[in-house]
Amino acid sequence: MKTISLALMGLLVVATAPFAAAQKLNACGATFPDPIYKKWFSEYGKSHQGVQINYEANGSGGGVKGVTDGTVDFGASDMPMTDQELAAVKSGKMLHFPTVLGAVVPVYNLPGVTQELKFSSAVLADVFLGTISKWSDKRIAADNPGVKLPDEDIVVVHRTDGSGTTFVWTDFLSKVSPEWKSKVGAAKSVSWPKGLGGAQNAGVTGLVKQNPNSIGYVELLFAVQNKMGYGRVKNSAGVFVKADVATVTEAAAGAARNMPDDFRVSITNAPGKNAYPISSFTWLLIPSKFSDPAKAREVKAMLHWVLTDGQVYCATLSYAPLPLAVVTKEEKQIDAIQ
Amino acid sequence: MATIAAAVKVSKAPTQTGDIAARWVVTLFAVSLLALAVLLIYELVIGSAEARSKLGIWHFLFSTKWNPVTEDFGALPFVYGTVVTSVLALLISVPFGLGAAIFLSELAPAGISNALTFVIELLAAIPSVIYGLLAIFTLVPLMRLYVEPFLKHTLGFLPLFQGTVYGVGFLTAGLVLAIMTIPFIISVSRESLMAVPREQREAALALGATKWETTWQIVVPYAKLGILGSIFLGLARALGETMAVTMVIGNDPSIHASVLAPGYSIAAVIANEFSEAGGKIHPSALVELGLVLFCLTILINGFARLMIVATTSKGSRRP
């Protein structure tokens, strides 16, 4: 036993000798994938000695700003960069790499209602627009036969800080409601027609829990961790789907078939019978050219690991792993990094 | 006495250089503070240039729209929220704070006064995020379940107390700010009340004034400057408070007459939106909001100065 471990240690020393100079990579960006990124980069550091990746979760906007100004080696965002943002990057082309998938779910607080509520997409949009103002509205009742809904005003709760979660939510509402698209639109922060604002997922959760008859939206991971009830949402195939790892992956699979070459794709309201409609990729933003070839090598190795070995950590943290077709397509893009 | 004078005389020559050095050092410190203020204004003006040229100053100040999607920004709802919550806070905290300060300096036995003052100064040192958390978990439910329905029921004929009851909103934010400003008002007011010379009180009592007449007509007017100072210190804290306010104000950028309605404040929106503000105009508009808050503070401080000057000259004319 002892000799084996000694031999292993010797092997390790030999294997890591060429990388003796520690490679340090700095990254920043989205908060939504922060738990899995932290896990990945720590695991990667353990299995690849001499590599140290620092990730600072300062928000998707911070990630875009970081890669634009060149203050970090790579960034992360819950929202693909716009053409305008891409044009502002002076140092060269910026590549998008989807890493995991997440979902946003409607959470509500209805005292006396024990059944799981169902929402058709147009109803959700009208609730957040304020067109539907009471829980007893007949359109909500039509989605939920047999549920006794209170004759109370709906208290709408939304995120007040700019966030990728809000982008996914408003992107979905814009796709399913022309009125939402023209009046509000899709962005990380929007001008809300009505409602209370909470900072972060925790703020929204707090307001929903405290205000009876309220409805809000949070990331799936957050709802699961806090054991909050969340509703089913009707997808484009007309099925009420509950968000979980399987239904989110299904949404990605539908989108994977016609994935654009730059991976900047929205998968809200995706086709597929079991696809959860408010799902999204989250991306790493990687420059196509590094001035330091050693850094480029290291980033490529890290990306490859994240897309293959790294994906096994998804399930334990309630993220949905990437569909295989997307991984294969991404592997090709890795080769483009210099 | 003589020895001290001698010592000063003896050491006069060698300290001359020390004096000069000390003079320069303290001047440098004073000037650097001034430079810091100037630099702050410069940064705010430069940082907001984009928003000012795209939106126009008057549009920014008086528009009620805040729409990051169409990049149309107006500061009015935030200025309104900041002013309303601060005024509500003072309406609550001034009577409470002043009353408590009078009790501590005039009525309470010295031991109790010192012990209570120590506790009150501890309150002033609690970080605002803790006040915010306490407010979310205790104050907000109390407001939603008891205080606000009661106000709506009894005073609901006034536009001030109408609309849906959420528990969060202008009134709750004002109340939290009041709780946060009271320690400042008590502590500084008590100090200035204690500084009123004993002879003033004795003279009033000798003329036959009661204890309360002495306090209200002699001691409080004598300490007026310090008390006003404490109020403006509290107001400054209320205007710039961020975390506690954003946790209870409701974060809704619109103007409502009702104090039960949700609102938004300048400091809160900067804290919430700055890190994720995309494009060029949105961050710039947030910096311009910072400039507006800066100007608001200067205006209010200037007003405070004027008030102090006016009241002291009136006082000095009296015998």
Chai-1 contact restraints between the chains, C-beta under 6 A:
chainA,res_idxA,chainB,res_idxB,connection_type,confidence,min_distance_angstrom,max_distance_angstrom,comment,restraint_id
A,G59,B,S275,contact,1.0,0.0,6.0,A-B,restraint_1
A,G59,B,E276,contact,1.0,0.0,6.0,A-B,restraint_2
A,G61,B,E276,contact,1.0,0.0,6.0,A-B,restraint_3
A,G61,B,G278,contact,1.0,0.0,6.0,A-B,restraint_4
A,T160,B,N251,contact,1.0,0.0,6.0,A-B,restraint_5
A,T160,B,N272,contact,1.0,0.0,6.0,A-B,restraint_6
A,D161,B,N272,contact,1.0,0.0,6.0,A-B,restraint_7
A,G162,B,E273,contact,1.0,0.0,6.0,A-B,restraint_8
A,G162,B,E276,contact,1.0,0.0,6.0,A-B,restraint_9
A,G185,B,V69,contact,1.0,0.0,6.0,A-B,restraint_10
A,A187,B,P68,contact,1.0,0.0,6.0,A-B,restraint_11
A,A187,B,V69,contact,1.0,0.0,6.0,A-B,restraint_12
A,K188,B,E276,contact,1.0,0.0,6.0,A-B,restraint_13
A,S189,B,P68,contact,1.0,0.0,6.0,A-B,restraint_14
A,S189,B,E273,contact,1.0,0.0,6.0,A-B,restraint_15
A,V190,B,V69,contact,1.0,0.0,6.0,A-B,restraint_16
A,S191,B,N67,contact,1.0,0.0,6.0,A-B,restraint_17
A,L196,B,G250,contact,1.0,0.0,6.0,A-B,restraint_18
A,L196,B,P262,contact,1.0,0.0,6.0,A-B,restraint_19
A,G197,B,N251,contact,1.0,0.0,6.0,A-B,restraint_20
A,A199,B,T246,contact,1.0,0.0,6.0,A-B,restraint_21
A,A199,B,N272,contact,1.0,0.0,6.0,A-B,restraint_22
A,G206,B,I136,contact,1.0,0.0,6.0,A-B,restraint_23
